[in-house]
Amino acid sequence: LFGVLGNGLALIVINHRSLRNTSSSVFITYLAIFDSLVLIAHLTYSVIWHRYLVFLSSCVVVYLRDFFTLTSVWIMVIITIERYIAVHSPFLAKRFCTIEHARHSMYTLIFLTFVFSSLPFPLVYTININEIACNLREQFRALFRFVQPAMFYFIPGL
């Protein structure tokens, strides 16, 4: 609740007239939106896990949780790259760190994280109706123990 409220306040502040005309405002806007969606997806998953909302498919919530989290993490990577360009090569920054490039980067990122999250999902997960759970198939568990941390933590941390 507090995280979503804080992100809402960040959206109001960053989209104020004087701050709206920067590429950073585009990234921070999307980051606040996706961070809020991550919080909502985790809350929804917690509620499903405690079996209060049986009618929601837990696989959909798991998919959305992973998609929103992956997008949020990689938005931070793009912000870091943009800030590096702005500090290290200010002349390149005038050409590349624009609102148009920021929006294009965000659309590309959202598309790529959507594809990355969507393609393996029906093959990798199985729905267990008795437990109201979305479980990894046995043959993919070892792979996902490596792939998910790599995409969520290790690669972005480089």
Secondary structure, 3 states (H helix, E strand, C coil): CHHHHHHHHHHHHHCCCCCCCCHHHHHHHHHHHHHHHHHHHHHHHHHHHCCCCCCCCHHHHHHHHHHHHHHHHHHHHHHHHHHHHHHHCHHHHHHHCCHHHHHHHHHHHHHHHHHHHHCCHHHHEEEECCCCEEEECHHHHHHHHHHHHHHHHHHHHC
